[in-house]
């Protein structure tokens, strides 16, 4: 009944949540089994595509952090990433730089493109705040915008 009321869009997670909200204590696996037995499926949204596009030809940067995401003092280790933000006027790309000692965003940039200038602008903002020490380590994923000469310089 809940599936039909949802215009046949609700899948197992939403049906289970709705039943719990209505006070029915039921196991999520039971909901999945019953829906499977009656050939009931929810609508699945399109798969999200990751903004990271690795450059297969570029030599990857060494992992200088070594999975140690702690820092003794501010300005010595930064991490960053890019994400898409849906807006009414289209998609925006947001590049962030986070200081591992304070867990604060020390640099960010937004644009309607996903090019190297975006990550360089976020890094310039972090540098402009004046808190980065010489030899500061910057960690990111292996996206192609991080392997370009603009970013490496």
Secondary structure, 3 states (H helix, E strand, C coil): CHHHHCCCCCCHHHHHHHHHHCCCCCCHHHHHHHHHHCCCCCCCCCCCCCCCCECCCCCCCCCCCCCCCCCCCCCCEEEEEEEEEEECCEEEEEEEEEECCCCCEEEEEEECCCCHHHHHHHHHHHHHCCCCCCCCEEECCCEHHHCCHHHHC
